[in-house]
Amino acid sequence: MKKYALNEITLMQYILAIHGMQVGIGVFQLPRLLAEKAGTDGWISLFIGWLVALAVSLVIIRVMRYYPEGTLLELLSHHFGRWAGKLGALVFCAYFFYFFFIVIVRAVLFLKLWILPQTPDAMIMVLILIPSYLIVPGGVRILGRYAELVFYMALWVPFFYLLPLSVSHHWLHLLPLLKEDWKTILETSLTTIVSFLGFETAFFLYPFLQQKQSASKGMIIANILTMMVYLGVTLVCFVFFSPDEITRYNEPTLSVLKVTELRFVERMEIVFLAFYLFILSTTSMPMMYFTIFCSNWLFGTKAFRGHFLVLVAVVVAYVVFFVPTFPQSDKSQKIFGNIALYLIVGFPFVLWFMLWIKTRSARRKLA
């Protein structure tokens, strides 16, 4: 019997789980970051970053085919020894925790700034984490179903972002093309690669997938969905704000909604942010789950709820004793991005090459 047979997910859940993990806090800041570095040519950098992320994603699927019934940790243990598996568990436990930490702290900061300015940070953090206690212990299958539910709930969002364009838009802001040199555009693409992070969870989702032969197709579809989201909000912000104006807003994706008003709701950006917490949870909850998954694997335990409570205690203690700020969060995101570029972009290629060499050597010995 397969080790993860009781927790398998469908191809649709696999696609939407990866897509949900990719679309997180980056949506709010990405248009500004692109405009600061590459002007309105930033959307070209977005395409380049997407192509790199897609290539790395497909390499990860290729790597997992060397041991299809286990996660990355089982693969490392099987091919390179148990200590390699332990080291992988330690590294990815720290990585997923850092990812989760950045997302959850940023969510607290957004809520504090836009909706609940008088509420203590710790209380906001606890309120966000309560649903996690109900969903995360359910495992990959429940997380996949939750990602599917949130995706269908959010199908109205792309149409909602067309409303600001009815008030004001200037397509001339995108012209002329290639105002910046290619060096600047390529350097900016490094920023966009970080925005596509989340595909690396295929290292752990692959053995749960029912139709493993469709893993590459699912990865391509997930990355295309993410690309459509990022490209859509970026173009809306670029044509709504002037090239200079957009750099003055920390979260232009939210600020652009201020011009949208209904008879019964005046500040639609606040309503949108409140709903967006569902989308953010499709990033934070899986990262929390994989942090606990790796820690259990590292220590050889199955105390899921115990590890969950320790994780919650750490992040709540942080917001109590070290009051988070946006500059601190920006610095943490920058550090995380630099780490991710080496670990997530470089590691799959190195591992693929090592497995290829090892398999080829084994075949030569048999011959």
C-alpha positions as CSV (number, residue, x, y, z in Angstrom):
1,M,0.0,0.0,0.0
2,K,1.2,3.5,-0.8
3,K,2.5,5.5,2.1
4,Y,0.3,8.5,1.3
5,A,-2.7,6.8,-0.3
6,L,-5.1,7.9,2.4
7,N,-4.3,11.5,1.8
8,E,-4.2,11.7,-2.0
9,I,-5.4,14.8,-3.9
10,T,-6.8,15.3,-7.4
11,L,-5.1,17.0,-10.2
12,M,-7.4,20.1,-9.8
13,Q,-6.6,20.3,-6.0
14,Y,-2.9,19.9,-6.9
15,I,-3.1,22.8,-9.4
16,L,-5.1,25.1,-7.1
17,A,-3.0,24.3,-4.0
18,I,0.2,25.4,-5.8
19,H,-1.5,28.4,-7.3
20,G,-2.8,29.4,-3.9
21,M,0.6,29.2,-2.4
22,Q,2.1,31.4,-5.1
23,V,-0.5,34.2,-4.9
24,G,0.1,35.8,-1.5
25,I,1.4,39.0,-0.2
26,G,3.4,39.7,-3.4
27,V,0.2,40.8,-5.2
28,F,0.0,44.0,-3.1
29,Q,3.6,45.3,-3.7
30,L,4.6,43.7,-7.0
31,P,3.5,46.6,-9.3
32,R,5.4,49.2,-7.2
33,L,8.5,47.0,-7.0
34,L,8.4,46.5,-10.8
35,A,7.9,50.2,-11.4
36,E,10.7,51.3,-9.1
37,K,13.2,49.0,-10.9
38,A,12.1,48.8,-14.5
39,G,9.4,51.5,-14.9
40,T,6.4,50.4,-16.9
41,D,8.6,47.8,-18.7
42,G,8.3,45.8,-15.5
43,W,5.6,43.6,-17.0
44,I,8.3,42.2,-19.4
45,S,10.4,41.3,-16.3
46,L,7.3,39.5,-15.0
47,F,7.3,37.3,-18.1
48,I,11.0,36.4,-17.8
49,G,10.6,35.6,-14.1
50,W,7.6,33.4,-15.0
51,L,9.6,31.4,-17.5
52,V,12.4,30.8,-15.0
53,A,9.9,29.7,-12.3
54,L,8.2,27.4,-14.8
55,A,11.5,25.8,-15.8
56,V,12.5,25.2,-12.2
57,S,9.0,23.8,-11.5
58,L,9.4,21.2,-14.3
59,V,12.9,20.3,-13.1
60,I,11.4,19.6,-9.7
61,I,8.8,17.2,-11.3
62,R,11.6,15.5,-13.1
63,V,13.5,15.0,-9.9
64,M,10.5,13.5,-8.1
65,R,10.2,10.9,-10.7
66,Y,13.3,9.2,-9.3
67,Y,11.3,8.3,-6.2
68,P,7.6,8.9,-7.0
69,E,6.1,7.3,-3.8
70,G,7.9,9.6,-1.4
71,T,8.6,13.2,-0.7
72,L,11.9,15.0,-1.2
73,L,13.0,13.7,2.3
74,E,12.4,10.1,1.4
75,L,14.1,10.7,-2.0
76,L,17.2,12.1,-0.3
77,S,17.3,9.2,2.2
78,H,16.8,6.6,-0.4
79,H,19.5,7.8,-2.8
80,F,22.0,9.6,-0.5
81,G,21.5,8.1,3.0
82,R,19.4,8.9,6.0
83,W,21.6,11.9,7.1
84,A,20.9,13.6,3.7
85,G,17.2,13.2,4.5
86,K,17.7,14.7,8.0
87,L,19.6,17.6,6.6
88,G,16.9,18.2,3.9
89,A,14.3,18.1,6.6
90,L,16.2,20.7,8.7
91,V,16.7,23.0,5.8
92,F,13.2,22.9,4.4
93,C,11.7,23.1,7.9
94,A,13.6,26.4,8.4
95,Y,12.6,27.5,4.9
96,F,8.9,26.8,5.2
97,F,8.8,28.4,8.7
98,Y,10.5,31.6,7.4
99,F,8.0,31.6,4.5
100,F,5.1,31.2,6.8
101,F,6.5,33.8,9.3
102,I,6.8,36.5,6.5
103,V,3.3,35.9,5.2
104,I,1.6,35.8,8.6
105,V,3.4,38.9,10.0
106,R,2.7,40.8,6.8
107,A,-1.0,39.9,7.1
108,V,-1.0,41.3,10.6
109,L,0.6,44.6,9.5
110,F,-1.9,45.0,6.6
111,L,-4.8,44.4,9.0
112,K,-3.3,46.8,11.5
113,L,-2.8,49.5,9.0
114,W,-6.0,49.3,6.9
115,I,-8.7,47.8,9.2
116,L,-7.9,47.3,12.9
117,P,-5.5,50.1,13.9
118,Q,-6.4,50.0,17.6
119,T,-6.3,46.2,18.0
120,P,-3.2,44.6,19.6
121,D,-0.9,42.7,17.2
122,A,-1.1,39.5,19.3
123,M,-4.9,39.5,19.2
124,I,-4.9,39.9,15.4
125,M,-2.3,37.1,15.1
126,V,-4.4,34.7,17.3
127,L,-7.6,35.5,15.3
128,I,-5.8,34.7,12.0
129,L,-4.4,31.4,13.4
130,I,-7.6,30.0,14.8
131,P,-8.9,28.7,11.4
132,S,-5.5,27.2,10.9
133,Y,-6.0,25.0,13.9
134,L,-9.1,23.6,12.3
135,I,-7.7,23.0,8.8
136,V,-4.0,22.4,8.9
137,P,-4.1,19.1,11.0
138,G,-6.4,17.7,8.3
139,G,-3.4,17.2,6.1
140,V,-2.8,17.6,2.3
141,R,-6.2,16.5,1.2
142,I,-8.1,19.0,3.4
143,L,-5.6,21.8,2.3
144,G,-6.3,20.8,-1.3
145,R,-10.0,21.0,-0.9
146,Y,-9.7,24.3,0.9
147,A,-7.6,25.8,-1.9
148,E,-10.2,24.6,-4.4
149,L,-13.0,26.3,-2.4
150,V,-11.1,29.6,-2.0
151,F,-10.3,29.7,-5.7
152,Y,-14.0,29.4,-6.7
153,M,-14.9,32.0,-4.1
154,A,-12.4,34.4,-5.6
155,L,-13.5,34.1,-9.3
156,W,-15.1,37.6,-9.0
157,V,-11.9,39.4,-8.1
158,P,-10.5,39.8,-11.7
159,F,-13.7,41.4,-12.8
160,F,-13.7,43.7,-9.7
161,Y,-10.3,45.1,-10.8
162,L,-11.8,46.3,-14.0
163,L,-14.0,48.8,-12.1
164,P,-11.1,51.3,-11.4
165,L,-10.4,51.4,-15.1
166,S,-13.9,52.7,-15.8
167,V,-12.9,55.8,-13.7
168,S,-9.5,56.5,-15.2
169,H,-7.0,54.7,-17.4
170,H,-4.3,55.8,-19.8
171,W,-2.7,53.0,-22.0
172,L,-0.1,55.5,-23.1
173,H,1.6,54.9,-19.8
174,L,2.9,51.6,-21.2
175,L,4.5,53.3,-24.2
176,P,7.1,53.3,-25.5
177,L,8.1,49.7,-25.0
178,L,11.6,49.0,-23.8
179,K,12.2,52.4,-22.2
180,E,14.8,50.7,-20.0
181,D,17.8,48.6,-21.1
182,W,17.6,44.8,-21.1
183,K,20.1,44.6,-18.2
184,T,17.7,46.5,-16.0
185,I,14.8,44.3,-17.1
186,L,16.7,41.1,-16.5
187,E,17.8,42.3,-13.0
188,T,14.2,43.1,-12.2
189,S,13.1,39.6,-13.2
190,L,14.9,38.3,-10.1
191,T,12.3,40.1,-8.0
192,T,9.5,38.5,-10.0
193,I,10.9,35.0,-9.5
194,V,10.5,35.4,-5.7
195,S,6.8,36.3,-6.3
196,F,6.3,32.9,-8.0
197,L,7.6,30.9,-5.0
198,G,5.3,28.2,-3.9
199,F,6.0,25.8,-6.7
200,E,8.8,24.2,-4.6
201,T,6.1,22.5,-2.5
202,A,5.8,20.0,-5.4
203,F,8.8,18.3,-3.6
204,F,6.2,17.4,-1.0
205,L,2.9,17.3,-2.9
206,Y,4.0,15.0,-5.7
207,P,3.5,11.7,-3.8
208,F,0.0,12.8,-2.7
209,L,-1.0,13.3,-6.4
210,Q,-3.4,10.6,-7.8
211,Q,-2.4,11.2,-11.4
212,K,1.4,11.5,-11.2
213,Q,1.7,11.4,-15.0
214,S,-0.1,14.7,-15.1
215,A,2.1,16.5,-12.6
216,S,4.0,18.5,-15.2
217,K,0.8,19.6,-16.9
218,G,-0.7,20.6,-13.5
219,M,2.5,22.6,-12.7
220,I,2.3,24.5,-16.0
221,I,-1.4,25.3,-15.5
222,A,-0.8,26.5,-11.9
223,N,2.0,28.8,-13.1
224,I,-0.1,30.2,-15.9
225,L,-2.9,31.0,-13.5
226,T,-0.4,32.8,-11.2
227,M,1.0,34.7,-14.2
228,M,-2.4,35.8,-15.2
229,V,-3.1,37.2,-11.7
230,Y,0.2,39.1,-11.5
231,L,0.0,40.4,-15.0
232,G,-3.6,41.5,-14.6
233,V,-3.0,43.6,-11.4
234,T,0.3,44.9,-12.7
235,L,-1.3,46.2,-15.9
236,V,-4.3,47.7,-14.1
237,C,-1.9,49.6,-11.7
238,F,0.3,50.7,-14.6
239,V,-2.5,52.2,-16.7
240,F,-4.3,53.7,-13.7
241,F,-1.4,55.4,-12.0
242,S,1.3,57.5,-13.8
243,P,4.8,56.0,-14.0
244,D,5.9,58.4,-11.2
245,E,2.8,58.2,-9.1
246,I,2.7,54.5,-8.7
247,T,6.0,54.5,-6.8
248,R,4.5,56.7,-4.1
249,Y,2.0,53.9,-3.0
250,N,3.3,51.1,-0.8
251,E,0.4,48.8,-1.9
252,P,-0.9,50.2,-5.2
253,T,-3.0,47.0,-5.7
254,L,-5.1,48.2,-2.7
255,S,-4.9,51.9,-3.3
256,V,-6.3,51.6,-6.9
257,L,-9.5,50.3,-5.4
258,K,-10.1,53.6,-3.5
259,V,-11.9,55.1,-6.5
260,T,-14.5,52.2,-6.4
261,E,-17.6,53.0,-4.4
262,L,-21.0,51.5,-4.0
263,R,-24.1,53.0,-2.5
264,F,-23.9,50.7,0.6
265,V,-20.1,50.5,0.8
266,E,-17.7,53.5,0.6
267,R,-14.3,52.0,1.1
268,M,-14.2,48.9,-1.1
269,E,-10.4,48.4,-0.5
270,I,-11.1,47.5,3.1
271,V,-13.8,45.0,2.1
272,F,-11.4,43.5,-0.5
273,L,-8.6,43.2,2.0
274,A,-10.9,41.4,4.5
275,F,-11.8,38.9,1.8
276,Y,-8.2,38.6,0.7
277,L,-7.4,37.0,4.0
278,F,-9.0,33.8,2.5
279,I,-6.5,33.9,-0.3
280,L,-3.6,34.7,2.0
281,S,-4.6,31.6,4.1
282,T,-4.0,29.4,1.1
283,T,-0.3,30.4,1.4
284,S,0.1,30.5,5.1
285,M,-1.7,27.3,6.0
286,P,0.3,25.0,3.6
287,M,3.5,26.6,4.7
288,M,2.6,25.9,8.3
289,Y,1.7,22.3,7.4
290,F,5.0,21.6,5.6
291,T,7.0,23.2,8.5
292,I,5.4,20.7,10.9
293,F,5.7,17.9,8.4
294,C,9.5,18.5,8.1
295,S,9.9,18.9,11.9
296,N,8.1,15.6,12.5
297,W,10.2,13.9,9.9
298,L,13.4,15.4,11.4
299,F,12.6,14.1,15.0
300,G,10.9,10.9,13.9
301,T,7.6,11.9,15.7
302,K,3.9,12.2,14.8
303,A,3.0,14.8,17.4
304,F,1.3,17.2,14.8
305,R,-0.8,19.3,17.2
306,G,2.1,19.6,19.6
307,H,4.4,21.0,16.9
308,F,1.5,23.2,15.7
309,L,1.2,24.8,19.2
310,V,4.9,25.4,19.4
311,L,4.8,27.1,16.0
312,V,1.9,29.3,17.1
313,A,3.6,30.2,20.4
314,V,6.7,31.3,18.5
315,V,4.9,33.7,16.1
316,V,2.6,35.1,18.8
317,A,5.6,35.7,21.1
318,Y,7.3,37.6,18.3
319,V,4.5,40.1,17.8
320,V,4.2,40.5,21.6
321,F,7.9,41.2,22.4
322,F,9.1,42.5,19.0
323,V,6.4,44.8,17.6
324,P,6.6,44.3,13.8
325,T,6.9,47.2,11.4
326,F,6.8,47.5,7.6
327,P,10.5,48.3,7.3
328,Q,11.4,45.2,9.3
329,S,9.0,43.1,7.2
330,D,10.5,44.5,4.0
331,K,14.0,43.6,5.2
332,S,12.9,40.1,6.2
333,Q,11.3,39.7,2.7
334,K,14.5,40.8,1.0
335,I,16.6,38.3,3.0
336,F,14.1,35.5,2.3
337,G,14.2,36.4,-1.4
338,N,18.0,36.1,-1.6
339,I,17.9,32.7,0.3
340,A,15.1,31.4,-2.0
341,L,16.9,32.3,-5.2
342,Y,19.9,30.1,-4.2
343,L,17.9,27.3,-2.5
344,I,14.8,27.0,-4.6
345,V,16.2,28.0,-8.0
346,G,19.6,26.4,-7.8
347,F,19.0,23.3,-5.6
348,P,16.6,21.4,-8.1
349,F,19.2,21.6,-10.9
350,V,22.0,20.4,-8.7
351,L,19.9,17.5,-7.3
352,W,18.7,16.6,-10.8
353,F,22.3,16.4,-12.0
354,M,23.5,14.3,-9.0
355,L,20.6,11.9,-9.5
356,W,21.3,11.6,-13.2
357,I,25.0,10.9,-12.6
358,K,24.1,8.3,-9.8
359,T,21.6,6.5,-12.0
360,R,23.9,6.5,-15.0
361,S,26.7,5.1,-12.9
362,A,24.4,2.4,-11.5
363,R,23.4,1.4,-15.1
364,R,27.0,1.1,-16.2
365,K,27.8,-1.2,-13.3
366,L,24.9,-3.5,-14.2
367,A,26.0,-3.5,-17.8
